[in-house]
Amino acid sequence: MHFSIPETETRAGDGGAAAYVAYNIHVNGVLHCRVRYSQLLGLHEQLRKEYGANVVPAFPPKKIFTLTPAEVEQRREQLEKYMQAVRQDPMLGGSETFNSFLRKAQQETQQIPTEEVVLEVLLSNGQKVKVTILTSDQTEDVLEAVASKLDLPDDLVGYFSLFLVRETKDGAFSFVRKLQEFELPYVSVTSLHNPEFQIILRKSYWDSAYDDDVMEHRVGLNLLYAQTVSDIEHGWIVVNKEQHRQLKSLQEKVSKKEFIRLAQTLKYYGYLKFDPCVTDFPEKGCHVVVSAGNNELNFQVRLPNEQIKEGSFKVTRMRCWRVTSSVPMSNGPSGSSPGKSEVKLELAFEYLMSKDRLQWVTITSPQAIMLSICLQSMVDELMVKKSGGSIRKDSPDASREPMAKLSSKLTSVSLRGISHSSSANDVGANDFHGNYAFEGIGDEDL
């Protein structure tokens, strides 16, 4: 989640008698909601009441006199740091108080009344599932409505998520983000005012061993099969001529399980492929295609001499990572070009290149947030598996809870809205996410 307050607005007060400052909260560079200082103070007081003053971060103090422009900017920075600190705290950031505040503010800002609507959700094969929901329904409600319409069993719902995607010219999809619990899916997609943005249902786990659970049920098998066929058609999974012939034969026989079993053996099965972007590894300015899967980030790098090199970075060898943003000064009206992000996003991770050498690697991409969510969910899945947990919704094992909750949000990764690029070498204590999976690394992993 890219959570920032990059700009403010001065708006007429009630009855036009006074003016007040409105703070624009952005997610991935897109306006999510607009709030006043008094509203954020109300949220702060409610969190203090529920969790105690020693848990909730300090809130920017009230001022007696009207703020100068410099003081308005200072308060904006303080409020941004406060909201990020709350969001990064697993307890506060995952609380219903915090998330319902953001959902209500989103609905009020976008001026979409609560009413019954039909929302179209795509499946990987292009089929559209129409669900009747309320505009105020949160992500989990919409996911359950889609699962119910498809007759997907309750215990398999946890294996899938809703993603906001943008359709590309070749008919494929560019992933914007996994829909979060602090937003209303209908409001999120309609407020973009762009038919290229859609919501799609996909599996949300990384270990292909979980495919066995999903394939136990007819609907789960069909969803997984459709996603696998789509990934092959779009070139996300690498297939040679003989494998293509075998897959086509299995398709003709409608042997879906056998088709998936064969696909599981192919390169990049289960990976999420990202749009071409730029990296500083092995040298600055290299164009790269990044794919996430199999507990790693795979790089296909085009070097300045046009040579292509491929390599992978294991999540277990990432000591920490962070996302930073450069927010240019806005010249246009606030909230303009809602579908276009002016924010430059970077994902940087510190990687154990060899036993005694750590090195920062940076990816500059509009999808940096999605990349970091992938890293976080890979770590969550590793930790849940290590503890013997499950991702089945009906699992009695309480250790599945981190998988269901943490993988759907970015609670621990620090995301800063800043007015200039920051160096990956300048890492403060609050600017990065320590990787718990890294702590268990052994010599055999080196």
C-alpha positions as CSV (number, residue, x, y, z in Angstrom):
1,M,0.0,0.0,0.0
2,H,1.4,3.4,-1.0
3,F,-0.1,5.6,1.7
4,S,0.7,9.3,1.3
5,I,-0.7,12.8,1.8
6,P,1.2,14.6,-1.0
7,E,-0.9,17.7,-1.2
8,T,-3.5,19.8,0.6
9,E,-6.5,21.8,-0.5
10,T,-8.1,24.9,1.1
11,R,-11.8,24.6,0.8
12,A,-14.8,26.7,1.9
13,G,-16.1,25.9,5.3
14,D,-19.8,25.2,6.2
15,G,-21.9,28.0,4.8
16,G,-18.8,29.5,3.2
17,A,-18.1,31.5,6.4
18,A,-14.6,30.0,6.9
19,A,-12.0,28.0,5.1
20,Y,-10.4,24.8,6.2
21,V,-7.5,22.6,4.9
22,A,-8.4,19.3,3.4
23,Y,-5.7,16.6,3.2
24,N,-5.7,14.3,0.2
25,I,-4.8,10.7,1.0
26,H,-3.4,8.8,-2.0
27,V,-3.1,5.0,-2.6
28,N,-0.6,4.2,-5.4
29,G,-0.7,7.8,-6.5
30,V,-4.5,7.8,-6.9
31,L,-6.8,9.9,-4.7
32,H,-8.4,7.6,-2.2
33,C,-10.1,10.1,0.1
34,R,-10.0,13.7,1.4
35,V,-10.0,14.3,5.1
36,R,-9.8,17.2,7.6
37,Y,-7.5,17.5,10.6
38,S,-10.5,17.2,12.9
39,Q,-11.5,13.9,11.3
40,L,-8.0,12.5,11.7
41,L,-8.0,13.7,15.3
42,G,-11.3,11.9,15.9
43,L,-9.7,8.7,14.5
44,H,-6.7,9.2,16.7
45,E,-8.9,9.6,19.8
46,Q,-10.9,6.5,19.0
47,L,-7.7,4.4,18.5
48,R,-6.4,5.7,21.9
49,K,-9.6,4.8,23.6
50,E,-9.5,1.2,22.1
51,Y,-5.8,0.4,22.3
52,G,-4.3,2.8,24.9
53,A,-2.1,5.9,24.6
54,N,1.1,3.9,24.9
55,V,0.3,2.0,21.7
56,V,-1.0,4.7,19.4
57,P,1.6,7.1,17.8
58,A,1.7,10.8,18.9
59,F,-0.6,13.0,16.9
60,P,0.3,16.5,15.5
61,P,-0.8,19.1,18.1
62,K,-3.6,21.5,17.7
63,K,-2.8,25.2,16.9
64,I,-4.6,28.2,18.4
65,F,-4.0,30.5,15.5
66,T,-4.5,30.1,11.7
67,L,-1.7,28.2,10.2
68,T,0.8,29.8,7.8
69,P,1.5,28.0,4.5
70,A,4.7,26.7,6.0
71,E,2.9,25.4,9.0
72,V,0.3,23.7,6.8
73,E,3.0,21.9,5.0
74,Q,4.7,20.9,8.3
75,R,1.4,19.5,9.6
76,R,0.8,17.6,6.3
77,E,4.2,15.9,6.8
78,Q,3.4,15.1,10.4
79,L,0.0,13.7,9.5
80,E,1.5,11.6,6.8
81,K,4.0,10.1,9.2
82,Y,1.3,9.5,11.7
83,M,-1.0,7.7,9.2
84,Q,1.9,5.6,8.0
85,A,2.9,4.7,11.6
86,V,-0.6,3.5,12.3
87,R,-0.8,1.6,9.1
88,Q,2.5,-0.2,9.7
89,D,1.4,-1.4,13.2
90,P,-0.1,-4.8,12.7
91,M,-2.7,-4.3,15.4
92,L,-3.7,-0.7,14.6
93,G,-3.4,-1.0,10.8
94,G,-5.5,-4.1,10.7
95,S,-8.1,-2.7,13.1
96,E,-11.7,-2.3,12.0
97,T,-11.6,1.3,13.4
98,F,-8.8,2.3,11.1
99,N,-10.1,0.5,8.0
100,S,-13.7,1.6,8.4
101,F,-12.5,5.2,8.8
102,L,-10.8,5.0,5.4
103,R,-13.7,3.2,3.7
104,K,-16.2,5.8,4.9
105,A,-13.9,8.6,3.9
106,Q,-13.4,7.1,0.5
107,Q,-17.2,6.8,-0.1
108,E,-17.8,10.4,1.1
109,T,-15.0,11.8,-1.0
110,Q,-16.1,10.1,-4.2
111,Q,-19.7,11.1,-3.4
112,I,-21.1,7.6,-4.2
113,P,-24.2,7.0,-2.1
114,T,-24.9,3.6,-0.5
115,E,-27.1,1.7,-2.9
116,E,-27.5,-1.7,-4.5
117,V,-25.4,-2.1,-7.7
118,V,-24.2,-4.8,-10.1
119,L,-20.4,-5.2,-10.1
120,E,-18.6,-7.2,-12.9
121,V,-15.7,-9.2,-11.7
122,L,-13.5,-10.9,-14.4
123,L,-12.2,-14.4,-14.3
124,S,-8.9,-15.4,-16.0
125,N,-10.7,-16.8,-19.1
126,G,-12.4,-13.4,-19.7
127,Q,-15.7,-14.6,-18.3
128,K,-17.5,-11.9,-16.3
129,V,-19.2,-12.7,-13.0
130,K,-22.0,-10.2,-12.1
131,V,-22.6,-9.9,-8.4
132,T,-25.3,-7.7,-6.7
133,I,-23.6,-5.8,-3.9
134,L,-23.9,-2.5,-2.0
135,T,-21.6,0.3,-3.0
136,S,-20.4,0.3,0.6
137,D,-19.4,-3.4,0.6
138,Q,-15.8,-3.9,1.6
139,T,-13.3,-6.2,-0.2
140,E,-14.0,-9.3,1.9
141,D,-17.8,-8.9,1.3
142,V,-17.3,-8.7,-2.5
143,L,-14.9,-11.6,-2.6
144,E,-17.5,-13.8,-0.7
145,A,-20.3,-12.6,-3.0
146,V,-18.2,-13.7,-6.1
147,A,-17.4,-17.0,-4.4
148,S,-21.0,-17.6,-3.6
149,K,-22.1,-16.8,-7.2
150,L,-19.5,-19.3,-8.5
151,D,-20.4,-21.9,-5.9
152,L,-16.9,-21.9,-4.6
153,P,-16.9,-23.6,-1.1
154,D,-16.3,-21.3,1.9
155,D,-13.1,-23.2,2.9
156,L,-11.5,-22.4,-0.5
157,V,-12.2,-18.6,-0.4
158,G,-9.0,-17.9,1.4
159,Y,-7.0,-19.3,-1.6
160,F,-8.3,-16.4,-3.9
161,S,-8.2,-12.6,-3.9
162,L,-9.5,-9.7,-5.9
163,F,-7.0,-7.6,-7.8
164,L,-7.4,-4.3,-9.5
165,V,-5.9,-4.6,-13.0
166,R,-5.6,-2.5,-16.1
167,E,-6.2,-4.0,-19.5
168,T,-3.2,-3.6,-21.9
169,K,-3.4,-3.2,-25.6
170,D,-2.6,-6.9,-26.2
171,G,-5.5,-8.0,-24.1
172,A,-3.4,-9.0,-21.1
173,F,-3.6,-7.4,-17.7
174,S,-1.2,-5.1,-15.8
175,F,-1.7,-5.7,-12.0
176,V,-2.2,-2.5,-10.0
177,R,-2.7,-3.9,-6.6
178,K,-4.5,-6.5,-4.5
179,L,-7.7,-4.9,-3.2
180,Q,-7.3,-4.1,0.4
181,E,-9.6,-4.2,3.4
182,F,-9.5,-0.4,3.8
183,E,-11.3,0.1,0.5
184,L,-14.6,-0.4,-1.2
185,P,-14.0,-2.3,-4.5
186,Y,-17.0,-0.7,-6.3
187,V,-15.9,2.8,-5.4
188,S,-12.2,2.1,-6.1
189,V,-12.9,0.9,-9.7
190,T,-15.7,3.3,-10.7
191,S,-13.9,6.4,-9.3
192,L,-11.1,5.9,-11.8
193,H,-13.6,6.7,-14.6
194,N,-11.6,4.5,-17.0
195,P,-13.0,1.3,-18.5
196,E,-9.5,-0.1,-18.8
197,F,-9.5,-0.7,-15.0
198,Q,-11.2,-3.8,-13.9
199,I,-11.4,-6.2,-11.0
200,I,-10.2,-9.8,-11.5
201,L,-10.3,-13.0,-9.4
202,R,-7.0,-14.9,-9.1
203,K,-5.4,-17.4,-6.7
204,S,-3.4,-15.6,-4.0
205,Y,-0.9,-18.2,-2.8
206,W,2.6,-19.0,-4.1
207,D,3.3,-22.7,-3.2
208,S,1.9,-24.9,-5.9
209,A,1.4,-27.6,-3.3
210,Y,-1.8,-25.8,-2.4
211,D,-3.1,-26.5,-5.9
212,D,-4.1,-29.9,-4.6
213,D,-6.5,-28.4,-2.1
214,V,-8.1,-26.2,-4.8
215,M,-8.4,-29.0,-7.3
216,E,-10.4,-31.1,-4.9
217,H,-13.5,-29.1,-5.8
218,R,-14.9,-28.6,-9.3
219,V,-15.1,-24.8,-9.2
220,G,-11.7,-24.5,-7.7
221,L,-10.3,-26.7,-10.4
222,N,-12.0,-24.7,-13.1
223,L,-10.7,-21.4,-11.8
224,L,-7.1,-22.8,-11.5
225,Y,-7.3,-24.3,-15.0
226,A,-8.6,-21.0,-16.5
227,Q,-5.8,-19.1,-14.8
228,T,-3.2,-21.5,-16.0
229,V,-4.4,-21.5,-19.6
230,S,-4.5,-17.7,-19.5
231,D,-0.9,-17.4,-18.1
232,I,0.4,-19.8,-20.9
233,E,-1.5,-17.8,-23.6
234,H,0.1,-14.5,-22.4
235,G,3.6,-16.0,-22.3
236,W,3.9,-15.8,-18.5
237,I,4.7,-19.6,-18.4
238,V,7.5,-20.7,-20.8
239,V,6.4,-23.6,-23.0
240,N,8.5,-25.4,-25.7
241,K,7.0,-27.0,-28.8
242,E,6.7,-30.5,-27.4
243,Q,5.2,-29.3,-24.1
244,H,2.8,-27.1,-26.1
245,R,1.7,-30.2,-28.1
246,Q,1.1,-32.2,-24.9
247,L,-0.8,-29.3,-23.3
248,K,-3.0,-29.0,-26.4
249,S,-3.8,-32.7,-26.4
250,L,-4.8,-32.5,-22.7
251,Q,-7.0,-29.5,-23.5
252,E,-8.8,-31.4,-26.3
253,K,-9.4,-34.2,-23.8
254,V,-10.6,-31.7,-21.2
255,S,-8.1,-33.3,-18.8
256,K,-7.9,-30.3,-16.5
257,K,-6.0,-31.9,-13.6
258,E,-3.4,-33.5,-15.9
259,F,-3.1,-30.1,-17.8
260,I,-2.3,-28.4,-14.5
261,R,0.1,-31.1,-13.4
262,L,2.1,-30.7,-16.6
263,A,2.0,-26.9,-16.3
264,Q,3.4,-27.2,-12.7
265,T,6.6,-28.6,-14.2
266,L,7.1,-25.6,-16.5
267,K,9.2,-22.5,-16.0
268,Y,7.5,-19.6,-14.3
269,Y,4.4,-21.6,-13.3
270,G,2.6,-19.7,-10.6
271,Y,4.6,-16.5,-11.2
272,L,3.1,-13.0,-11.5
273,K,4.7,-11.1,-14.3
274,F,5.2,-7.4,-14.1
275,D,5.4,-4.7,-16.7
276,P,8.9,-3.8,-18.1
277,C,10.7,-1.4,-15.7
278,V,14.2,-0.2,-14.7
279,T,16.7,-1.5,-12.2
280,D,20.2,-0.6,-11.0
281,F,21.4,-4.2,-11.0
282,P,23.9,-5.2,-12.3
283,E,24.3,-1.5,-13.3
284,K,22.2,1.6,-13.3
285,G,19.5,2.2,-16.0
286,C,19.1,-1.5,-17.0
287,H,15.7,-2.4,-18.4
288,V,14.2,-5.4,-16.7
289,V,11.2,-7.7,-16.7
290,V,10.4,-8.9,-13.1
291,S,8.4,-11.9,-12.2
292,A,7.4,-12.9,-8.7
293,G,6.9,-16.6,-7.7
294,N,8.5,-19.6,-6.1
295,N,9.7,-17.4,-3.2
296,E,11.8,-15.2,-5.4
297,L,11.9,-12.3,-7.7
298,N,13.1,-13.3,-11.2
299,F,15.0,-10.7,-13.3
300,Q,15.3,-10.8,-17.0
301,V,17.7,-7.9,-17.5
302,R,18.6,-6.2,-20.8
303,L,22.1,-4.8,-20.4
304,P,23.3,-1.6,-22.2
305,N,25.0,-3.8,-24.8
306,E,21.5,-5.4,-25.5
307,Q,22.6,-8.7,-23.9
308,I,19.9,-10.4,-21.9
309,K,20.8,-11.9,-18.5
310,E,18.5,-13.8,-16.2
311,G,18.8,-14.2,-12.4
312,S,16.7,-14.7,-9.3
313,F,16.7,-13.1,-5.8
314,K,15.3,-15.4,-3.1
315,V,13.0,-13.8,-0.6
316,T,14.8,-15.7,2.2
317,R,18.1,-13.8,1.4
318,M,16.5,-10.4,1.5
319,R,17.4,-8.9,4.8
320,C,14.9,-6.1,4.4
321,W,13.1,-4.0,1.8
322,R,11.3,-0.8,1.5
323,V,9.2,1.3,-1.0
324,T,9.9,5.0,-1.4
325,S,8.1,7.5,-3.6
326,S,9.0,10.8,-5.2
327,V,6.0,13.1,-5.4
328,P,6.5,16.0,-7.8
329,M,4.8,19.3,-7.0
330,S,1.3,19.3,-8.5
331,N,0.6,21.9,-11.1
332,G,-2.9,20.8,-12.0
333,P,-6.1,20.7,-9.9
334,S,-6.1,18.3,-7.0
335,G,-7.2,14.8,-7.9
336,S,-6.8,15.4,-11.7
337,S,-6.0,12.5,-14.0
338,P,-7.1,9.9,-11.5
339,G,-6.0,7.0,-13.5
340,K,-2.5,8.3,-14.0
341,S,0.1,8.3,-11.2
342,E,2.6,11.1,-11.1
343,V,4.3,9.4,-8.2
344,K,7.6,7.7,-9.0
345,L,7.8,4.5,-7.0
346,E,10.9,2.4,-6.1
347,L,11.2,-0.9,-4.4
348,A,14.7,-1.4,-2.8
349,F,15.8,-4.6,-1.1
350,E,19.0,-5.5,0.7
351,Y,20.2,-8.8,-0.6
352,L,22.8,-11.3,0.7
353,M,24.9,-11.7,-2.4
354,S,27.4,-13.9,-0.7
355,K,28.1,-15.0,2.9
356,D,29.6,-11.7,3.9
357,R,28.3,-9.3,1.3
358,L,24.9,-7.4,1.4
359,Q,23.9,-5.2,-1.5
360,W,21.0,-3.0,-2.2
361,V,19.0,-3.6,-5.4
362,T,16.5,-1.1,-6.6
363,I,13.5,-1.5,-9.0
364,T,11.8,1.7,-10.3
365,S,8.3,0.7,-11.3
366,P,4.7,2.0,-11.0
367,Q,4.0,-1.5,-9.7
368,A,6.5,-1.3,-6.8
369,I,3.7,-1.5,-4.2
370,M,2.4,-4.7,-5.8
371,L,5.9,-6.1,-5.9
372,S,6.3,-5.4,-2.2
373,I,2.9,-7.0,-1.4
374,C,4.1,-10.1,-3.3
375,L,7.3,-10.2,-1.2
376,Q,5.3,-9.8,2.0
377,S,2.8,-12.5,1.2
378,M,5.6,-14.9,0.2
379,V,7.2,-14.3,3.6
380,D,3.8,-14.7,5.4
381,E,3.2,-18.0,3.5
382,L,6.7,-19.3,4.4
383,M,6.1,-18.4,8.1
384,V,2.7,-20.0,8.2
385,K,4.0,-23.1,6.6
386,K,6.9,-23.2,9.0
387,S,4.5,-23.1,11.9
388,G,2.4,-25.9,10.5
389,G,-0.5,-23.6,9.7
390,S,-3.0,-23.8,6.8
391,I,-4.7,-21.3,4.5
392,R,-8.0,-23.2,4.5
393,K,-10.7,-20.9,5.8
394,D,-12.2,-23.6,8.0
395,S,-8.9,-24.6,9.5
396,P,-9.0,-24.9,13.3
397,D,-5.3,-24.0,13.4
398,A,-5.1,-20.4,14.6
399,S,-1.8,-20.0,12.8
400,R,-3.5,-19.6,9.5
401,E,-4.7,-16.2,10.7
402,P,-1.5,-14.4,9.8
403,M,-1.8,-15.8,6.3
404,A,-5.4,-14.7,5.8
405,K,-4.8,-11.2,7.2
406,L,-1.2,-10.3,6.6
407,S,-1.0,-11.4,3.1
408,S,-3.8,-9.2,2.1
409,K,-2.1,-6.0,3.3
410,L,1.2,-4.4,3.8
411,T,1.3,-3.8,7.6
412,S,5.0,-3.8,8.2
413,V,6.6,-2.3,5.2
414,S,7.3,1.4,5.6
415,L,6.0,3.5,2.7
416,R,6.9,7.2,2.6
417,G,5.5,10.0,0.6
418,I,8.4,12.2,0.0
419,S,9.2,15.2,-2.2
420,H,12.5,13.9,-3.5
421,S,14.1,10.5,-4.2
422,S,15.9,9.0,-1.3
423,S,19.0,6.9,-1.5
424,A,18.7,3.2,-0.7
425,N,21.9,3.6,1.3
426,D,20.1,6.1,3.7
427,V,17.9,3.7,5.6
428,G,16.5,4.9,8.9
429,A,15.0,2.7,11.6
430,N,11.4,3.5,10.4
431,D,12.1,3.2,6.7
432,F,12.4,-0.5,6.1
433,H,10.8,-3.8,6.7
434,G,12.9,-6.5,8.4
435,N,12.4,-9.9,6.9
436,Y,11.6,-12.6,9.4
437,A,12.3,-15.3,6.9
438,F,15.8,-14.0,6.6
439,E,16.5,-14.7,10.2
440,G,16.3,-18.5,9.7
441,I,18.8,-18.6,6.8
442,G,21.4,-21.3,7.0
443,D,24.8,-21.9,5.4
444,E,23.1,-24.4,3.0
445,D,21.1,-21.5,1.6
446,L,24.3,-19.6,0.6
